[in-house]
């Protein structure tokens, strides 16, 4: 009969309590059950653990040598159970997230901070890459969650797409601060900052301006929405960007206004389609989704 966790608990209880009867009370067992467990353990070990004579009961030298190891084993078992419960409840683990520069700068830090307040035992790694690189990393299992611009460029991914209404941003001393909604005619002749790389937002803006027969001065372009906002803050131009960056409270002297007709930015949260997600990843995914 192999040595079991029950054997170790009974042995340790008898050593610490000093008698079979007190150990039985501590363990909520009968005295015969404790005695049988001790006898089985001694048979398995091949030596006696206690001196038994009328009116005398005491651990043998061998038992005292063994007790330290048994105590350590019971402690390790308790720690294992505690860690298993923490894992089961999502209290430990790690989550890796990848996003482009814009979301990593103005959006995810607040979400991650809120996540760690609720999950102090979990660690988070935030990486910054292009949307195509992020899709490859998530598909390959190197990153748990990705936030990218659509379209999703890699197969094997599960994506949840959000269509966000873009806003027009300007400095807080701009004449357009007085309008309730910015329209194409309000951009006529103004310096305008676009997004490079044939971005879908730029294509929509170009289409809207073309239909309205409005010309703007595109003197500067940027690679990210966050950089476009910094350029607006520094130079007084206008830009149409996603609402996550546009509506962020950064105390940089930039304000936003609704823009009509509607221009959309599509944002996708991606995870690997065939790879099971951990509880911590699921929790982070839900918090990102709620924040968006």
SEMARLUM-356995 format. One record per residue (C-alpha): residue number from 1; residue in one letter; x, y, z. Coordinates in nm, 4 decimals, padded with zeros to 6 digits. Layout:
SEMARLUM-356995
{NUM 'a' {X Y Z}}
...
END
This chain:
SEMARLUM-356995
{1 'x' {00.0000 00.0000 00.0000}}
{2 'x' {00.1603 00.3309 -00.1023}}
{3 'x' {00.2011 00.6143 00.1477}}
{4 'x' {-00.0906 00.8554 00.1085}}
{5 'x' {-00.1702 01.2105 00.2097}}
{6 'x' {-00.4077 01.0643 00.4712}}
{7 'x' {-00.1236 00.8620 00.6256}}
{8 'x' {00.0935 01.1730 00.6542}}
{9 'x' {-00.1862 01.3788 00.8102}}
{10 'x' {-00.2584 01.1087 01.0698}}
{11 'x' {00.1103 01.0617 01.1527}}
{12 'x' {00.1720 01.4353 01.1889}}
{13 'x' {-00.1420 01.4806 01.4018}}
{14 'x' {-00.0418 01.2018 01.6396}}
{15 'x' {00.3092 01.3442 01.6784}}
{16 'x' {00.1790 01.6947 01.7462}}
{17 'x' {-00.1169 01.5905 01.9667}}
{18 'x' {00.0820 01.3354 02.1683}}
{19 'x' {-00.1829 01.0630 02.1661}}
{20 'x' {-00.4105 00.8716 01.9321}}
{21 'x' {-00.7243 00.9962 02.1037}}
{22 'x' {-00.6323 01.3645 02.0788}}
{23 'x' {-00.5227 01.3178 01.7171}}
{24 'x' {-00.8541 01.1508 01.6367}}
{25 'x' {-01.0407 01.4479 01.7840}}
{26 'x' {-00.8265 01.6941 01.5861}}
{27 'x' {-00.8852 01.5037 01.2619}}
{28 'x' {-01.2538 01.4317 01.3325}}
{29 'x' {-01.1862 01.0580 01.3007}}
{30 'x' {-01.2445 00.7598 01.5289}}
{31 'x' {-00.9554 00.6251 01.7378}}
{32 'x' {-00.9640 00.2876 01.5537}}
{33 'x' {-00.9386 00.4686 01.2193}}
{34 'x' {-00.6288 00.6575 01.3379}}
{35 'x' {-00.4741 00.3398 01.4794}}
{36 'x' {-00.5325 00.1483 01.1561}}
{37 'x' {-00.3815 00.4307 00.9481}}
{38 'x' {-00.0710 00.4323 01.1711}}
{39 'x' {-00.0347 00.0541 01.1504}}
{40 'x' {-00.0643 00.0644 00.7702}}
{41 'x' {00.1995 00.3397 00.7499}}
{42 'x' {00.4401 00.1443 00.9736}}
{43 'x' {00.3886 -00.1674 00.7600}}
{44 'x' {00.4671 00.0302 00.4461}}
{45 'x' {00.7750 00.1943 00.5994}}
{46 'x' {00.9081 -00.1239 00.7588}}
{47 'x' {00.9751 00.0210 01.1048}}
{48 'x' {00.7802 00.1291 01.4128}}
{49 'x' {00.6846 00.4922 01.4609}}
{50 'x' {00.5674 00.4825 01.8222}}
{51 'x' {00.6580 00.3033 02.1444}}
{52 'x' {00.3433 00.1383 02.2712}}
{53 'x' {00.3241 -00.0077 02.6192}}
{54 'x' {00.0728 00.0101 02.8995}}
{55 'x' {00.0473 00.3696 03.0084}}
{56 'x' {00.3265 00.4802 02.7736}}
{57 'x' {00.3009 00.6180 02.4192}}
{58 'x' {00.5859 00.8094 02.2544}}
{59 'x' {00.7391 00.8557 01.9073}}
{60 'x' {01.0441 00.6522 01.8160}}
{61 'x' {01.3680 00.8136 01.7090}}
{62 'x' {01.2843 00.7130 01.3517}}
{63 'x' {00.9491 00.8897 01.3788}}
{64 'x' {01.1132 01.2110 01.4959}}
{65 'x' {01.3552 01.1983 01.2022}}
{66 'x' {01.0647 01.1435 00.9630}}
{67 'x' {00.8353 01.4079 01.1059}}
{68 'x' {01.0236 01.7047 00.9570}}
{69 'x' {00.9942 01.5627 00.6064}}
{70 'x' {00.6263 01.4812 00.6548}}
{71 'x' {00.5579 01.8343 00.7804}}
{72 'x' {00.7292 01.9808 00.4740}}
{73 'x' {00.5303 01.7501 00.2454}}
{74 'x' {00.2014 01.8534 00.4065}}
{75 'x' {00.2959 02.2204 00.3733}}
{76 'x' {00.3840 02.1699 00.0060}}
{77 'x' {00.0529 01.9939 -00.0507}}
{78 'x' {-00.1347 02.2836 00.1138}}
{79 'x' {00.0533 02.5333 -00.1031}}
{80 'x' {-00.0293 02.3286 -00.4116}}
{81 'x' {-00.3986 02.3322 -00.3227}}
{82 'x' {-00.3861 02.7064 -00.2601}}
{83 'x' {-00.2133 02.7734 -00.5921}}
{84 'x' {-00.4607 02.5487 -00.7734}}
{85 'x' {-00.7463 02.7494 -00.6237}}
{86 'x' {-00.5774 03.0758 -00.7258}}
{87 'x' {-00.5366 02.9468 -01.0809}}
{88 'x' {-00.8952 02.8219 -01.0841}}
{89 'x' {-01.0225 03.1618 -00.9720}}
{90 'x' {-00.7946 03.3520 -01.2121}}
{91 'x' {-00.5865 03.5080 -00.9341}}
{92 'x' {-00.2453 03.4159 -01.0791}}
{93 'x' {-00.0944 03.4003 -01.4258}}
{94 'x' {00.0245 03.6293 -01.6998}}
{95 'x' {-00.1305 03.7992 -02.0015}}
{96 'x' {00.0540 03.9318 -02.3039}}
{97 'x' {-00.1038 04.2035 -02.5187}}
{98 'x' {00.0139 04.3622 -02.8408}}
{99 'x' {-00.1194 04.6817 -02.9950}}
{100 'x' {-00.0081 04.9502 -03.2324}}
{101 'x' {00.1408 05.2713 -03.0968}}
{102 'x' {-00.1850 05.4622 -03.0690}}
{103 'x' {-00.3668 05.2143 -02.8475}}
{104 'x' {-00.0583 05.1329 -02.6434}}
{105 'x' {-00.0079 05.5009 -02.5603}}
{106 'x' {-00.3557 05.6385 -02.4931}}
{107 'x' {-00.5822 05.3428 -02.4208}}
{108 'x' {-00.4335 05.0220 -02.2821}}
{109 'x' {-00.2371 05.1667 -01.9858}}
{110 'x' {-00.5607 05.2626 -01.8070}}
{111 'x' {-00.7206 04.9256 -01.8844}}
{112 'x' {-00.4134 04.7392 -01.7580}}
{113 'x' {-00.4046 04.9474 -01.4395}}
{114 'x' {-00.7707 04.8665 -01.3702}}
{115 'x' {-00.7047 04.4987 -01.4468}}
{116 'x' {-00.4192 04.4797 -01.1954}}
{117 'x' {-00.6245 04.6485 -00.9222}}
{118 'x' {-00.8776 04.3676 -00.9546}}
{119 'x' {-00.6163 04.0960 -01.0218}}
{120 'x' {-00.3043 04.1850 -00.8199}}
{121 'x' {-00.1454 03.8421 -00.8679}}
{122 'x' {-00.1453 03.8626 -01.2475}}
{123 'x' {00.1334 04.0100 -01.4574}}
{124 'x' {00.0819 04.1858 -01.7909}}
{125 'x' {00.3220 04.2351 -02.0792}}
{126 'x' {00.2408 04.5073 -02.3339}}
{127 'x' {00.4109 04.4973 -02.6738}}
{128 'x' {00.3988 04.7502 -02.9569}}
{129 'x' {00.4016 04.6318 -03.3190}}
{130 'x' {00.2288 04.6963 -03.6496}}
{131 'x' {-00.1130 04.5375 -03.7044}}
{132 'x' {00.0311 04.2757 -03.9416}}
{133 'x' {00.3046 04.1790 -03.6941}}
{134 'x' {00.0522 04.1571 -03.4124}}
{135 'x' {-00.1716 03.9243 -03.6122}}
{136 'x' {00.1236 03.6920 -03.6786}}
{137 'x' {00.2282 03.6922 -03.3120}}
{138 'x' {-00.1226 03.6089 -03.1891}}
{139 'x' {-00.1677 03.3400 -03.4540}}
{140 'x' {00.1647 03.1837 -03.3541}}
{141 'x' {00.0817 03.1791 -02.9827}}
{142 'x' {00.3473 03.4354 -02.8863}}
{143 'x' {00.0874 03.6919 -02.7739}}
{144 'x' {-00.2477 03.6254 -02.6022}}
{145 'x' {-00.4491 03.9283 -02.7176}}
{146 'x' {-00.3976 04.1668 -03.0079}}
{147 'x' {-00.5598 04.4999 -03.0951}}
{148 'x' {-00.5266 04.5840 -03.4616}}
{149 'x' {-00.6763 04.7864 -03.7417}}
{150 'x' {-00.8902 04.5916 -03.9849}}
{151 'x' {-00.8796 04.3992 -04.2105}}
{152 'x' {-00.7375 04.1062 -04.0142}}
{153 'x' {-00.4402 04.0021 -04.2308}}
{154 'x' {-00.3688 03.6491 -04.1002}}
{155 'x' {-00.5740 03.3290 -04.0946}}
{156 'x' {-00.6376 03.1281 -03.7789}}
{157 'x' {-00.7609 03.4196 -03.5704}}
{158 'x' {-01.0877 03.4905 -03.3926}}
{159 'x' {-01.1709 03.8603 -03.4176}}
{160 'x' {-01.4285 04.0865 -03.2588}}
{161 'x' {-01.4628 04.4026 -03.4671}}
{162 'x' {-01.5724 04.7433 -03.3358}}
{163 'x' {-01.6791 05.0267 -03.5677}}
{164 'x' {-01.5893 05.3473 -03.3912}}
{165 'x' {-01.7160 05.6893 -03.4972}}
{166 'x' {-01.4218 05.9195 -03.5618}}
{167 'x' {-01.4036 06.2746 -03.4277}}
{168 'x' {-01.2480 06.5999 -03.5437}}
{169 'x' {-00.9749 06.7288 -03.3141}}
{170 'x' {-00.8407 07.0838 -03.2807}}
{171 'x' {-00.6697 07.3087 -03.0299}}
{172 'x' {-00.8929 07.4552 -02.7626}}
{173 'x' {-00.8409 07.8041 -02.9047}}
{174 'x' {-00.9506 07.7076 -03.2571}}
{175 'x' {-01.2449 07.8988 -03.4083}}
{176 'x' {-01.4273 07.5686 -03.4638}}
{177 'x' {-01.4483 07.5141 -03.0881}}
{178 'x' {-01.7779 07.7041 -03.0985}}
{179 'x' {-01.9548 07.4677 -03.3410}}
{180 'x' {-02.1480 07.1677 -03.2122}}
{181 'x' {-02.0690 06.9477 -03.5145}}
{182 'x' {-01.7827 06.9846 -03.7634}}
{183 'x' {-01.8812 06.9369 -04.1268}}
{184 'x' {-01.6755 06.9178 -04.4481}}
{185 'x' {-01.7343 07.2854 -04.5253}}
{186 'x' {-01.5672 07.3764 -04.1939}}
{187 'x' {-01.2423 07.2184 -04.3163}}
{188 'x' {-01.2184 07.4251 -04.6341}}
{189 'x' {-00.8739 07.5773 -04.6722}}
{190 'x' {-00.7590 07.4531 -04.3319}}
{191 'x' {-00.4334 07.2721 -04.2610}}
{192 'x' {-00.5230 06.9065 -04.2165}}
{193 'x' {-00.3177 06.6177 -04.0751}}
{194 'x' {-00.3842 06.2793 -04.2310}}
{195 'x' {-00.2785 05.9238 -04.1500}}
{196 'x' {-00.0183 05.7656 -04.3751}}
{197 'x' {-00.0168 05.4171 -04.5196}}
{198 'x' {-00.3382 05.4382 -04.7212}}
{199 'x' {-00.5430 05.4184 -04.4011}}
{200 'x' {-00.9167 05.3451 -04.4264}}
{201 'x' {-00.9977 05.6604 -04.2266}}
{202 'x' {-00.8042 05.8732 -04.4762}}
{203 'x' {-00.9850 05.7095 -04.7660}}
{204 'x' {-01.3221 05.7846 -04.6069}}
{205 'x' {-01.2228 06.1460 -04.5366}}
{206 'x' {-01.1010 06.1892 -04.8950}}
{207 'x' {-01.4311 06.0543 -05.0229}}
{208 'x' {-01.6349 06.2858 -04.7981}}
{209 'x' {-01.4305 06.5927 -04.8970}}
{210 'x' {-01.4434 06.5017 -05.2637}}
{211 'x' {-01.8225 06.4685 -05.2597}}
{212 'x' {-01.8495 06.8049 -05.0842}}
{213 'x' {-01.5924 06.9571 -05.3248}}
{214 'x' {-01.3789 07.0788 -05.0359}}
{215 'x' {-01.0012 07.1251 -05.0500}}
{216 'x' {-00.7755 07.1036 -04.7445}}
{217 'x' {-00.4039 07.1671 -04.7020}}
{218 'x' {-00.2318 06.8371 -04.6268}}
{219 'x' {00.1052 06.9692 -04.5146}}
{220 'x' {00.1801 06.6909 -04.2634}}
{221 'x' {00.0933 06.3223 -04.2309}}
{222 'x' {00.1572 06.0871 -03.9398}}
{223 'x' {00.1879 05.7137 -03.8899}}
{224 'x' {-00.0415 05.6955 -03.5857}}
{225 'x' {-00.3512 05.8672 -03.4506}}
{226 'x' {-00.1659 05.9560 -03.1299}}
{227 'x' {00.1035 06.1360 -03.3296}}
{228 'x' {-00.1628 06.3192 -03.5303}}
{229 'x' {-00.3027 06.4475 -03.2017}}
{230 'x' {00.0398 06.5664 -03.0887}}
{231 'x' {00.0807 06.7494 -03.4201}}
{232 'x' {-00.2562 06.9193 -03.3744}}
{233 'x' {-00.1567 07.0251 -03.0227}}
{234 'x' {00.1733 07.1672 -03.1466}}
{235 'x' {00.0646 07.3414 -03.4649}}
{236 'x' {-00.3031 07.4258 -03.4734}}
{237 'x' {-00.4031 07.2029 -03.7641}}
{238 'x' {-00.7148 06.9859 -03.7728}}
{239 'x' {-00.7396 06.6088 -03.7960}}
{240 'x' {-01.0028 06.3361 -03.7982}}
{241 'x' {-00.8986 06.0431 -03.5822}}
{242 'x' {-01.0397 05.7530 -03.3856}}
{243 'x' {-01.2414 05.8378 -03.0717}}
{244 'x' {-01.0089 05.6511 -02.8357}}
{245 'x' {-00.7274 05.8944 -02.9048}}
{246 'x' {-00.9516 06.1863 -02.9963}}
{247 'x' {-01.1536 06.1826 -02.6729}}
{248 'x' {-00.8653 06.0990 -02.4384}}
{249 'x' {-00.8214 06.3490 -02.1541}}
{250 'x' {-00.4520 06.4284 -02.1933}}
{251 'x' {-00.4443 06.7940 -02.0759}}
{252 'x' {-00.2634 06.8845 -02.3980}}
{253 'x' {-00.4881 07.1687 -02.5082}}
{254 'x' {-00.6722 06.9548 -02.7650}}
{255 'x' {-01.0494 06.9177 -02.7794}}
{256 'x' {-01.2765 06.7109 -02.9997}}
{257 'x' {-01.6005 06.7672 -03.1859}}
{258 'x' {-01.8332 06.5231 -03.3628}}
{259 'x' {-01.7816 06.5047 -03.7371}}
{260 'x' {-02.0539 06.4514 -03.9966}}
{261 'x' {-02.0992 06.2631 -04.2217}}
{262 'x' {-01.9862 05.9588 -04.0264}}
{263 'x' {-01.6286 05.8384 -04.0689}}
{264 'x' {-01.5501 05.5041 -03.9039}}
{265 'x' {-01.2382 05.3453 -03.7660}}
{266 'x' {-01.2557 04.9659 -03.7440}}
{267 'x' {-01.0715 04.8128 -03.4513}}
{268 'x' {-01.0403 04.4370 -03.3947}}
{269 'x' {-00.9562 04.2440 -03.0785}}
{270 'x' {-00.7962 03.9164 -03.1830}}
{271 'x' {-00.7055 03.5862 -03.0173}}
{272 'x' {-00.5858 03.2579 -03.1679}}
{273 'x' {-00.8810 03.0577 -03.2977}}
{274 'x' {-00.7585 02.7066 -03.2082}}
{275 'x' {-00.5689 02.7821 -02.8856}}
{276 'x' {-00.7671 02.7724 -02.5580}}
{277 'x' {-00.7471 03.0956 -02.3593}}
{278 'x' {-00.6679 03.1139 -01.9876}}
{279 'x' {-00.8988 03.2660 -01.7288}}
{280 'x' {-00.6682 03.5662 -01.6986}}
{281 'x' {-00.6758 03.6193 -02.0760}}
{282 'x' {-01.0553 03.5951 -02.0774}}
{283 'x' {-01.0752 03.8524 -01.7975}}
{284 'x' {-00.8458 04.0950 -01.9783}}
{285 'x' {-01.0350 04.0458 -02.3065}}
{286 'x' {-01.3630 04.1374 -02.1366}}
{287 'x' {-01.2118 04.4468 -01.9741}}
{288 'x' {-01.0674 04.5700 -02.3039}}
{289 'x' {-01.4016 04.5097 -02.4760}}
{290 'x' {-01.5886 04.6983 -02.2021}}
{291 'x' {-01.3468 04.9910 -02.2222}}
{292 'x' {-01.3867 05.0152 -02.6003}}
END
